[in-house]
Amino acid sequence: MREIIARYKKTFVVILVLVAVSPVFGVILADILDYHEPLDIVAELLDLDEITEEINWTPFLDYSVPGLSPEAGYIVSGLVGAFLVFFLGYLVVRLRK
């Protein structure tokens, strides 16, 4: 595991930087520009019911974490997602050997 971290150190740094700046685009600028997801807009126009909370199984609904600010929630969600992708990739490589 240590050899993988040493080998991909620059990649991990880039991922951490991208996760750190993600709230700028996902929260701050979205609020400033009053951005709404296109599918949400269409659903509103079609007068469809909002059932996201009824069918959603994730603790990170809309990249938020209960008890944290939206910006911190974006960062935590990004770190968890990046870790899961890394971990699943690591498992696949280990299982193939």
N, CA, C and O of each residue as an XYZ file, in Angstrom:
388
protein
N       0.828     -1.194      0.000
C       0.000      0.000      0.000
C       0.877      1.264      0.000
O       0.584      2.239     -0.693
N       1.948      1.223      0.786
C       2.841      2.391      0.857
C       3.480      2.684     -0.496
O       3.673      3.841     -0.869
N       3.808      1.614     -1.225
C       4.424      1.809     -2.537
C       3.455      2.457     -3.515
O       3.865      3.242     -4.370
N       2.182      2.135     -3.396
C       1.165      2.750     -4.265
C       1.041      4.232     -3.952
O       0.990      5.066     -4.856
N       0.992      4.553     -2.662
C       0.887      5.963     -2.264
C       2.121      6.738     -2.724
O       2.003      7.857     -3.224
N       3.292      6.148     -2.557
C       4.518      6.824     -3.005
C       4.539      6.979     -4.524
O       4.974      8.007     -5.043
N       4.073      5.969     -5.221
C       4.092      5.993     -6.688
C       3.140      7.033     -7.263
O       3.445      7.681     -8.264
N       1.988      7.187     -6.623
C       0.958      8.098     -7.133
C       0.782      9.338     -6.267
O      -0.313      9.895     -6.191
N       1.846      9.764     -5.621
C       1.785     10.906     -4.704
C       1.263     12.163     -5.399
O       0.415     12.863     -4.845
N       1.752     12.456     -6.591
C       1.298     13.647     -7.325
C      -0.191     13.547     -7.673
O      -0.916     14.541     -7.624
N      -0.630     12.358     -8.019
C      -2.048     12.156     -8.332
C      -2.911     12.430     -7.107
O      -3.947     13.087     -7.207
N      -2.486     11.928     -5.956
C      -3.246     12.163     -4.732
C      -3.275     13.646     -4.376
O      -4.291     14.143     -3.890
N      -2.191     14.347     -4.608
C      -2.153     15.788     -4.332
C      -3.139     16.520     -5.251
O      -3.874     17.399     -4.802
N      -3.151     16.159     -6.519
C      -4.088     16.783     -7.467
C      -5.533     16.514     -7.041
O      -6.366     17.420     -7.071
N      -5.832     15.286     -6.650
C      -7.183     14.949     -6.198
C      -7.553     15.771     -4.972
O      -8.669     16.285     -4.892
N      -6.644     15.905     -4.021
C      -6.922     16.697     -2.819
C      -7.167     18.167     -3.156
O      -8.049     18.796     -2.572
N      -6.401     18.714     -4.085
C      -6.604     20.107     -4.493
C      -7.967     20.269     -5.164
O      -8.689     21.224     -4.880
N      -8.317     19.345     -6.046
C      -9.614     19.424     -6.726
C     -10.771     19.297     -5.740
O     -11.771     20.006     -5.855
N     -10.637     18.400     -4.778
C     -11.679     18.250     -3.761
C     -11.777     19.525     -2.923
O     -12.875     19.944     -2.558
N     -10.645     20.135     -2.621
C     -10.640     21.350     -1.802
C     -11.313     22.528     -2.510
O     -11.959     23.347     -1.855
N     -11.174     22.627     -3.837
C     -11.785     23.755     -4.556
C     -13.190     23.435     -5.066
O     -13.868     24.326     -5.576
N     -13.635     22.205     -4.942
C     -14.961     21.842     -5.452
C     -16.109     22.665     -4.856
O     -17.068     22.947     -5.574
N     -16.058     23.064     -3.577
C     -17.156     23.887     -3.056
C     -17.270     25.248     -3.750
O     -18.350     25.838     -3.785
N     -16.167     25.740     -4.296
C     -16.225     27.029     -5.002
C     -17.200     26.919     -6.168
O     -18.003     27.823     -6.400
N     -17.127     25.815     -6.897
C     -17.982     25.643     -8.069
C     -19.346     25.054     -7.708
O     -20.366     25.469     -8.259
N     -19.371     24.095     -6.792
C     -20.608     23.396     -6.474
C     -21.524     24.118     -5.516
O     -22.729     23.864     -5.506
N     -20.984     25.014     -4.710
C     -21.809     25.706     -3.712
C     -21.781     27.219     -3.927
O     -22.819     27.835     -4.170
N     -20.615     27.801     -3.837
C     -20.499     29.263     -3.827
C     -20.949     29.874     -5.151
O     -21.834     30.729     -5.165
N     -20.350     29.446     -6.264
C     -20.739     30.008     -7.562
C     -22.150     29.601     -7.965
O     -22.855     30.369     -8.620
N     -22.568     28.396     -7.578
C     -23.937     27.967     -7.884
C     -24.946     28.880     -7.184
O     -25.983     29.214     -7.756
N     -24.643     29.280     -5.953
C     -25.528     30.209     -5.232
C     -25.499     31.596     -5.868
O     -26.543     32.225     -6.038
N     -24.313     32.071     -6.216
C     -24.191     33.398     -6.822
C     -24.948     33.464     -8.143
O     -25.638     34.444     -8.424
N     -24.814     32.414     -8.955
C     -25.452     32.387    -10.275
C     -26.887     31.877    -10.228
O     -27.570     31.850    -11.251
N     -27.345     31.476     -9.051
C     -28.687     30.911     -8.871
C     -28.898     29.720     -9.802
O     -29.930     29.607    -10.464
N     -27.898     28.831     -9.841
C     -27.925     27.665    -10.719
C     -28.843     26.591    -10.150
O     -28.837     26.315     -8.951
N     -29.630     25.992    -11.037
C     -30.472     24.849    -10.692
C     -30.240     23.767    -11.734
O     -30.043     24.061    -12.913
N     -30.264     22.528    -11.299
C     -30.061     21.409    -12.218
C     -31.149     21.425    -13.293
O     -32.325     21.615    -12.981
N     -30.767     21.226    -14.549
C     -31.749     21.238    -15.642
C     -32.895     20.247    -15.447
O     -34.043     20.566    -15.756
N     -32.600     19.051    -14.941
C     -33.673     18.081    -14.729
C     -34.639     18.547    -13.641
O     -35.835     18.268    -13.715
N     -34.130     19.252    -12.632
C     -35.009     19.802    -11.601
C     -35.941     20.858    -12.190
O     -37.114     20.932    -11.827
N     -35.414     21.665    -13.093
C     -36.229     22.696    -13.738
C     -37.329     22.054    -14.576
O     -38.484     22.477    -14.514
N     -36.980     21.043    -15.351
C     -37.969     20.349    -16.186
C     -39.013     19.668    -15.311
O     -40.202     19.715    -15.624
N     -38.590     19.039    -14.225
C     -39.531     18.381    -13.311
C     -40.504     19.395    -12.731
O     -41.689     19.096    -12.579
N     -40.027     20.583    -12.407
C     -40.904     21.643    -11.913
C     -41.906     22.074    -12.975
O     -43.090     22.253    -12.690
N     -41.419     22.240    -14.208
C     -42.294     22.635    -15.309
C     -43.372     21.593    -15.579
O     -44.495     21.934    -15.952
N     -43.030     20.329    -15.391
C     -43.992     19.251    -15.603
C     -44.832     18.964    -14.368
O     -45.679     18.071    -14.373
N     -44.589     19.728    -13.314
C     -45.328     19.595    -12.060
C     -45.201     18.190    -11.462
O     -46.178     17.624    -10.969
N     -43.989     17.638    -11.513
C     -43.737     16.320    -10.941
C     -43.449     16.438     -9.452
O     -42.918     17.449     -8.991
N     -43.797     15.412     -8.715
C     -43.567     15.404     -7.273
C     -42.095     15.148     -6.966
O     -41.421     14.402     -7.677
N     -41.608     15.776     -5.902
C     -40.237     15.582     -5.441
C     -40.192     14.348     -4.549
O     -40.758     14.359     -3.456
N     -39.531     13.289     -4.997
C     -39.454     12.052     -4.211
C     -38.025     11.661     -3.872
O     -37.770     10.536     -3.442
N     -37.100     12.581     -4.064
C     -35.688     12.281     -3.835
C     -35.442     11.719     -2.443
O     -34.766     10.701     -2.298
N     -35.973     12.357     -1.436
C     -35.714     11.920     -0.062
C     -36.387     10.591      0.256
O     -35.964      9.886      1.172
N     -37.432     10.244     -0.493
C     -38.114      8.966     -0.258
C     -37.332      7.789     -0.824
O     -37.364      6.696     -0.258
N     -36.628      7.999     -1.939
C     -35.949      6.889     -2.600
C     -34.434      6.923     -2.440
O     -33.749      5.987     -2.855
N     -33.907      7.977     -1.851
C     -32.460      8.122     -1.741
C     -31.948      7.311     -0.562
O     -32.518      7.361      0.528
N     -30.863      6.557     -0.781
C     -30.310      5.709      0.263
C     -28.965      6.215      0.782
O     -28.379      5.611      1.680
N     -28.482      7.302      0.229
C     -27.161      7.782      0.599
C     -27.211      8.768      1.766
O     -28.161      9.540      1.889
N     -26.184      8.740      2.623
C     -26.127      9.745      3.686
C     -25.634     11.091      3.160
O     -25.637     12.076      3.898
N     -25.209     11.147      1.888
C     -24.663     12.366      1.309
C     -25.610     12.977      0.283
O     -25.195     13.291     -0.833
N     -26.866     13.149      0.648
C     -27.862     13.731     -0.251
C     -27.410     15.122     -0.690
O     -27.144     15.983      0.148
N     -27.325     15.338     -1.977
C     -26.870     16.607     -2.560
C     -25.483     17.005     -2.059
O     -25.206     18.188     -1.857
N     -24.623     16.023     -1.863
C     -23.233     16.238     -1.427
C     -23.151     16.957     -0.082
O     -22.199     17.694      0.174
N     -24.134     16.744      0.764
C     -24.122     17.388      2.074
C     -23.891     16.337      3.156
O     -24.135     15.146      2.963
N     -23.418     16.816      4.291
C     -23.221     15.962      5.455
C     -23.966     16.623      6.607
O     -23.714     17.785      6.926
N     -24.885     15.886      7.232
C     -25.635     16.484      8.337
C     -24.718     17.070      9.402
O     -23.786     16.411      9.864
N     -24.989     18.306      9.785
C     -24.207     18.971     10.819
C     -23.041     19.786     10.293
O     -22.397     20.498     11.063
N     -22.753     19.702      9.002
C     -21.651     20.473      8.423
C     -22.203     21.515      7.456
O     -23.314     21.383      6.942
N     -21.411     22.545      7.222
C     -21.798     23.551      6.237
C     -21.802     22.911      4.851
O     -21.159     21.880      4.653
N     -22.513     23.501      3.886
C     -22.521     22.929      2.536
C     -21.120     22.803      1.929
O     -20.829     21.836      1.225
N     -20.268     23.769      2.201
C     -18.909     23.720      1.675
C     -18.124     22.540      2.249
O     -17.455     21.812      1.515
N     -18.212     22.362      3.557
C     -17.521     21.237      4.203
C     -18.121     19.909      3.751
O     -17.395     18.929      3.587
N     -19.435     19.867      3.548
C     -20.089     18.661      3.055
C     -19.582     18.261      1.689
O     -19.397     17.074      1.419
N     -19.351     19.246      0.812
C     -18.793     18.965     -0.509
C     -17.410     18.330     -0.387
O     -17.084     17.384     -1.104
N     -16.608     18.859      0.524
C     -15.249     18.342      0.697
C     -15.285     16.915      1.249
O     -14.585     16.035      0.747
N     -16.092     16.689      2.269
C     -16.188     15.346      2.850
C     -16.732     14.360      1.812
O     -16.216     13.250      1.684
N     -17.763     14.757      1.079
C     -18.320     13.882      0.044
C     -17.284     13.569     -1.026
O     -17.188     12.432     -1.489
N     -16.518     14.562     -1.413
C     -15.462     14.348     -2.410
C     -14.387     13.406     -1.910
O     -13.919     12.545     -2.655
N     -13.991     13.560     -0.658
C     -12.972     12.674     -0.093
C     -13.478     11.239      0.014
O     -12.754     10.295     -0.303
N     -14.719     11.081      0.460
C     -15.298      9.737      0.565
C     -15.410      9.104     -0.822
O     -15.060      7.937     -0.996
N     -15.894      9.860     -1.805
C     -16.018      9.339     -3.162
C     -14.669      8.967     -3.762
O     -14.538      7.907     -4.373
N     -13.678      9.814     -3.598
C     -12.341      9.530     -4.130
C     -11.748      8.295     -3.445
O     -11.131      7.454     -4.098
N     -11.937      8.194     -2.138
C     -11.430      7.029     -1.413
C     -12.105      5.750     -1.900
O     -11.436      4.736     -2.099
N     -13.430      5.787     -2.093
C     -14.145      4.595     -2.558
C     -13.676      4.160     -3.941
O     -13.492      2.967     -4.186
N     -13.481      5.115     -4.844
C     -12.991      4.773     -6.183
C     -11.592      4.167     -6.088
O     -11.308      3.157     -6.732
N     -10.724      4.774     -5.294
C      -9.381      4.242     -5.109
C      -9.429      2.842     -4.508
O      -8.747      1.934     -4.985
N     -10.234      2.667     -3.462
C     -10.319      1.388     -2.775
C     -10.862      0.293     -3.690
O     -10.328     -0.816     -3.711
N     -11.914      0.592     -4.443
C     -12.472     -0.401     -5.363
C     -11.470     -0.760     -6.461
O     -11.347     -1.927     -6.834
N     -10.761      0.233     -6.974
C      -9.716     -0.038     -7.960
C      -8.616     -0.900     -7.386
O      -8.129     -1.817     -8.046
N      -8.224     -0.611     -6.161
C      -7.199     -1.399     -5.479
C      -7.665     -2.848     -5.311
O      -6.892     -3.781     -5.530
N      -8.930     -3.033     -4.923
C      -9.470     -4.391     -4.750
C      -9.475     -5.152     -6.068
O      -9.111     -6.327     -6.111
N      -9.882     -4.493     -7.133
C      -9.916     -5.143     -8.447
C      -8.513     -5.589     -8.843
O      -8.327     -6.712     -9.312
N      -7.531     -4.721     -8.658
C      -6.150     -5.070     -9.007
C      -5.668     -6.246     -8.156
O      -5.039     -7.171     -8.669
N      -5.963     -6.208     -6.863
C      -5.529     -7.298     -5.964
C      -6.214     -8.615     -6.320
O      -5.585     -9.672     -6.274
N      -7.501     -8.558     -6.676
C      -8.224     -9.780     -7.010
C      -7.762    -10.372     -8.337
O      -7.844    -11.584     -8.534
N      -7.288     -9.548     -9.231
C      -6.797    -10.044    -10.515
C      -5.451    -10.728    -10.407
O      -5.081    -11.505    -11.287
N      -4.713    -10.454     -9.344
C      -3.382    -11.069     -9.170
C      -3.482    -12.475     -8.632
O      -2.462    -13.132     -8.428
